[in-house]
Amino acid sequence: VGDDCARVAPAEGFELAVTTDMLVEGRHFLPGADPRALGHKALAVNLSDLAAAGATPRWITLALCLREADAAWLGAFSDGLYALAERHDVDLVGGDTTRGPVLTIVITAFGEAPAGQALSRSGARPEDDIWVSGALGGAALALMHPELEEAARRLHEPQPRVALGERLRGIASAAIDVSDGLAGDLGHILERSQVGARVRYDDVPKDASFASVNEPETERRCVLSGGDDYELLFTAEKAKRKGIAALSRELGLPLTKIGSIEAEAGLRMVDAAGRPVPFGGGFDHFAAL
Amino acid sequence: VGDDCARVAPAEGFELAVTTDMLVEGRHFLPGADPRALGHKALAVNLSDLAAAGATPRWITLALCLREADAAWLGAFSDGLYALAERHDVDLVGGDTTRGPVLTIVITAFGEAPAGQALSRSGARPEDDIWVSGALGGAALALMHPELEEAARRLHEPQPRVALGERLRGIASAAIDVSDGLAGDLGHILERSQVGARVRYDDVPKDASFASVNEPETERRCVLSGGDDYELLFTAEKAKRKGIAALSRELGLPLTKIGSIEAEAGLRMVDAAGRPVPFGGGFDHFAAL
C-alpha cells in the first residue's frame, strides 16, 4: 500500500504485483460513453499501474455492475478489453457480473517480476535524473477541446507503457504512472523517497495537440496537473543515461529528462530563467466532467 | 472460469486461486445495512470461494465506492473486514476508493494451493458420496423471519469454511460453496462433472432455527433453494468416509452424507420413501429483498 501496485511473493524467486481500479459512471466517465473505449481504458489504467511497478502483466479479474443486460454494449465493451488484453498476453481469469443502478467497472490485475526487481515510488535519491515517457497534457486538453482527435485518443484510448515498465527493472530507482498529473504524481515519489526535486518546465514534453490551440495557461495546467496521460515518470542514476537513450530508440518511445532529484524537500518547478512556474494540485476529474 | 476460483500458476509448485465478488446496495444488501456486518460478509463470500477451491487465503484487494466520506461508517466496515481477515491471516494488499451514488464493494481474494491439489467442480464420479458441511437454509430463513437471531447471524455473518476447504485437498473429488442454494450449486457440480445425483432430502442437515417455525414449505424452499449459507458441498469416493468422519470430529464441524453421484444425468431429490421432492431454481436475492 502506498505504491501503484501491491507486491506479494507467492513463491521463491517471484514477486506478484497486484492493482485494483474502480471506474464509476458519472465519476470517471460520462453516461453514454463508448463501450469499446471504456473496455480498453478500464484495462489500460490497470496495466499502467503494473508497468509503473515494472511487472509483466499476466492475469486480470473483472467485476461489472450493469443496469441491464445489453448484449450490444457488452459485446463492444468486451471487444475493447480483449483487444488490449491480447496485445499484452493477459488472461481474464475470473469475474462477477451483477445488476445495479450505476454502471461500475472494477478490474484487478496482476503481473510478475523477479523478486527484488519490482519498481516502487520510494527509491529516488538526490542527483538522480527525472524522466518521463511520451508527452503530457493531451488527455486533459481533450476534456476542454473534444474536437482535437489526437488528444481525444489520448484520453479515451491510453496506451499503457507495459514494455517500458518491464525494461526499467534494474534501471529506474523509482517509478509511477502519470494518472493524476505530473506535479501530483512526482509529489508521491518525493514523499515516499523523502527527497525533493527541481523540474525544468520547458523540458517537459508537451502533447503535440497544444500546437493547434494557443492557450499557454491551459497548456501549463494540463501538462502539470492534468491526469489520465498514463505515461511513466521515473528516476534513475546519471550513470543510466546512455542505457535509457538506447531503450528509447529500441522502443520507439521518447524518454525525456526533465529535472533532478535534490536532497531538499519540495518540488521546484522552474522556467528557463530559473523562475518559479506555478503548479496546482491534481485535476478534479469530477469537476472536469 | 467456471469454477468458484480461477487458478493460475505463478511459479513451480504452486497454484494461485483468485476470486472476485461484487456487492451492490439495493441488490445484495439493503440501504442502511450494518457496516460492520457488511465488512465481514464482503470478505466472507470471497473466502468461501477460496475454501471451495481448497486454497489457503493469503491476500485481498478492495475497491469501494462510497456516497460520502463517513468516518464512522468506514471505521465499522473496516472493523468487520479486518476482524475476519486477521482470523484467517489474510493481508489487504491494495485497493481503490471512489465516490459515487451507489455503495459498491468489490473484493478480489487470492489463495494458494500446492499445484494440482486445488479443488474444482469437475471431478465428481459415479458412486462418489455427496457431503455438505454444517446445516442449510438458515440464511434464507432469516430473510423471512428476521426475528430469529441465530438464523440472522447465518445471513449477516456467515463463517467461511476455510479450514475445511484446505483439509479437503486430496479428499474431495469436487467442491463448491452453497451460495445460490443446494439444488443450484449441486447442479453446477453435476454439469461440470457430466454426471447426475440422487439426494435424500431427509438427510440434508437443516438449520436448527427451523424447529421454532412450523412451516414445512418454507423449510424445503430455504434448504434446497436458499442461498447465502456458505457451507461447502463436496463429493468424495466411498473410501474416504472414515477420513471425512475423522475430519469432522477434528474441526468440530458436522459433515453429512446426503446422497450419491450417479452416471445418469439430472438431480433426483427424494424423500424417505423414494418419492420425488420438488426443488425450484436458485433463490432470487433481489425478489427476497
Interface residues (C-beta under 8 A of the other chain):
Chain A: V1 C5 A6 R7 V8 P10 A11 E12 G13 F14 L16 V18 T19 T20 D21 M22 V24 E25 G26 R27 H28 R58 W59 T61 L62 A63 L64 C65 D91 L92 V93 G94 G95 D96 T97 T98 R99 G100 P101 V102 T104 V106 T108 F110 E112 F286
Chain B: V1 C5 A6 R7 V8 P10 A11 E12 G13 F14 L16 V18 T19 T20 D21 M22 V24 E25 G26 R27 H28 R58 W59 T61 L62 A63 L64 C65 D91 L92 V93 G94 G95 D96 T97 T98 R99 G100 P101 V102 T104 V106 T108 F110 E112 F286
